Amino acid sequence: MKTVLRRILSEWARLDVPPDMLADDADLYAAGLSAIGTVQLMLSIEDEFDIEIPNRMLTRDVFSSIESLAAAVTELQGARSGGSLNAPLIQTASVGTFSPDAL
């Protein structure tokens, strides 16, 4: 999954650093991820994994690293398979909706 996420990042995110050079927990925003790149990344992830990222996951914390993106995709795939979205795998410091101004 992380390999697929790195491919998506290389195609859509326009990072300053090649995604293959980033650690799984590296800050994608520090690597150059922009608000527009975040939206493109979200849409590509939804298409690639056949999921829909809910509003509650449209936070900087979820999109901040390959590790957090992989956890979110895993959670959403589990929910699609009959799991629950009530117990998120990703704990965020602040809860809110995605806003390009917040990036």
Secondary structure, DSSP 8 states (H G I E B T S, - for coil): -HHHHHHHHHHHT--SS-GGGS-TTS-TTTTT--HHHHHHHHHHHHHHHT----GGG-STTTTS-HHHHHHHHHHHHHHHTT--SSS-S---SS-----GGG-
